[in-house]
Amino acid sequence: MVKELLPVGSVVLLNGGTKKTVIMGIMQFGTINNEKISFDYVAVPYPEGFIGLDTLLFFNHLDINEVVFDGHDDAERRNLIQMLSENPMDDVQSKLIKNSNESDNCVRGELP
């Protein structure tokens, strides 16, 4: 299942939807009724992008009706997919957070 996940930046139309969405994350956790649930994707409306927390859409690969645009695929993404295939998601997210904190070329903030 992990190998068929679309790359970040892919634009999709969901089943029953009329508004395109752009995928901004894979293998994400969302909360429904105070329960932490794993989803294949998190996305935002296209072309607007992230407007606020209430515009985040969590969904699974089976919810996609049409792939309008495939995001960028390279060796780094393929390595991530391999890592996700071989390790529990919590372990991978911990490694990714640690690696992302090693860069000082960006400004980090917190969501309200």
C-alpha positions as a Python dict, from the first residue, in 0.01 Angstrom:
ca = {
    (1, 'M'): (0, 0, 0),
    (2, 'V'): (276, 248, 90),
    (3, 'K'): (436, 212, -254),
    (4, 'E'): (126, 345, -430),
    (5, 'L'): (111, 666, -225),
    (6, 'L'): (122, 978, -439),
    (7, 'P'): (403, 1230, -394),
    (8, 'V'): (359, 1553, -203),
    (9, 'G'): (242, 1822, -445),
    (10, 'S'): (5, 1590, -629),
    (11, 'V'): (-331, 1745, -715),
    (12, 'V'): (-635, 1518, -680),
    (13, 'L'): (-1011, 1522, -701),
    (14, 'L'): (-1177, 1319, -425),
    (15, 'N'): (-1475, 1088, -471),
    (16, 'G'): (-1789, 1300, -481),
    (17, 'G'): (-1583, 1621, -476),
    (18, 'T'): (-1585, 1921, -708),
    (19, 'K'): (-1286, 2109, -561),
    (20, 'K'): (-931, 1997, -632),
    (21, 'T'): (-694, 1941, -341),
    (22, 'V'): (-314, 1939, -326),
    (23, 'I'): (-142, 1677, -112),
    (24, 'M'): (91, 1832, 146),
    (25, 'G'): (175, 1523, 351),
    (26, 'I'): (164, 1144, 346),
    (27, 'M'): (108, 893, 628),
    (28, 'Q'): (-49, 1147, 862),
    (29, 'F'): (-245, 1131, 1186),
    (30, 'G'): (-578, 1306, 1224),
    (31, 'T'): (-822, 1315, 1514),
    (32, 'I'): (-1186, 1211, 1489),
    (33, 'N'): (-1397, 1216, 1806),
    (34, 'N'): (-1079, 1250, 2017),
    (35, 'E'): (-933, 935, 1857),
    (36, 'K'): (-597, 949, 1676),
    (37, 'I'): (-641, 787, 1332),
    (38, 'S'): (-386, 720, 1058),
    (39, 'F'): (-458, 853, 709),
    (40, 'D'): (-267, 815, 384),
    (41, 'Y'): (-276, 1188, 308),
    (42, 'V'): (-333, 1537, 435),
    (43, 'A'): (-421, 1799, 175),
    (44, 'V'): (-538, 2156, 132),
    (45, 'P'): (-767, 2318, -125),
    (46, 'Y'): (-617, 2391, -466),
    (47, 'P'): (-516, 2655, -573),
    (48, 'E'): (-549, 2840, -241),
    (49, 'G'): (-329, 2611, -33),
    (50, 'F'): (-316, 2631, 345),
    (51, 'I'): (-561, 2893, 472),
    (52, 'G'): (-608, 2761, 824),
    (53, 'L'): (-635, 2444, 1027),
    (54, 'D'): (-1002, 2404, 935),
    (55, 'T'): (-908, 2361, 566),
    (56, 'L'): (-692, 2051, 622),
    (57, 'L'): (-838, 1740, 459),
    (58, 'F'): (-736, 1394, 581),
    (59, 'F'): (-816, 1104, 350),
    (60, 'N'): (-700, 767, 219),
    (61, 'H'): (-583, 657, -124),
    (62, 'L'): (-916, 484, -193),
    (63, 'D'): (-1094, 821, -157),
    (64, 'I'): (-923, 958, -471),
    (65, 'N'): (-1143, 975, -780),
    (66, 'E'): (-889, 1135, -1017),
    (67, 'V'): (-521, 1227, -1011),
    (68, 'V'): (-501, 1564, -1189),
    (69, 'F'): (-124, 1610, -1140),
    (70, 'D'): (151, 1386, -1002),
    (71, 'G'): (391, 1555, -761),
    (72, 'H'): (770, 1534, -778),
    (73, 'D'): (931, 1191, -743),
    (74, 'D'): (1302, 1140, -681),
    (75, 'A'): (1546, 920, -489),
    (76, 'E'): (1477, 1103, -162),
    (77, 'R'): (1103, 1031, -190),
    (78, 'R'): (1165, 669, -288),
    (79, 'N'): (1389, 631, 21),
    (80, 'L'): (1107, 767, 239),
    (81, 'I'): (858, 523, 86),
    (82, 'Q'): (1103, 239, 151),
    (83, 'M'): (1149, 352, 512),
    (84, 'L'): (771, 373, 561),
    (85, 'S'): (733, 22, 418),
    (86, 'E'): (983, -124, 663),
    (87, 'N'): (916, 65, 988),
    (88, 'P'): (624, 162, 1210),
    (89, 'M'): (498, 509, 1126),
    (90, 'D'): (577, 654, 1471),
    (91, 'D'): (946, 553, 1432),
    (92, 'V'): (968, 713, 1087),
    (93, 'Q'): (805, 1036, 1202),
    (94, 'S'): (1051, 1062, 1494),
    (95, 'K'): (1346, 1023, 1254),
    (96, 'L'): (1204, 1277, 1011),
    (97, 'I'): (1144, 1535, 1283),
    (98, 'K'): (1500, 1488, 1412),
    (99, 'N'): (1642, 1527, 1059),
    (100, 'S'): (1431, 1833, 978),
    (101, 'N'): (1552, 2006, 1296),
    (102, 'E'): (1913, 1979, 1176),
    (103, 'S'): (1861, 2253, 914),
    (104, 'D'): (1900, 2616, 1013),
    (105, 'N'): (1809, 2752, 670),
    (106, 'C'): (1445, 2818, 760),
    (107, 'V'): (1232, 2982, 1022),
    (108, 'R'): (1025, 2749, 1238),
    (109, 'G'): (703, 2850, 1404),
    (110, 'E'): (407, 2697, 1573),
    (111, 'L'): (49, 2683, 1457),
    (112, 'P'): (-195, 2880, 1670),
}
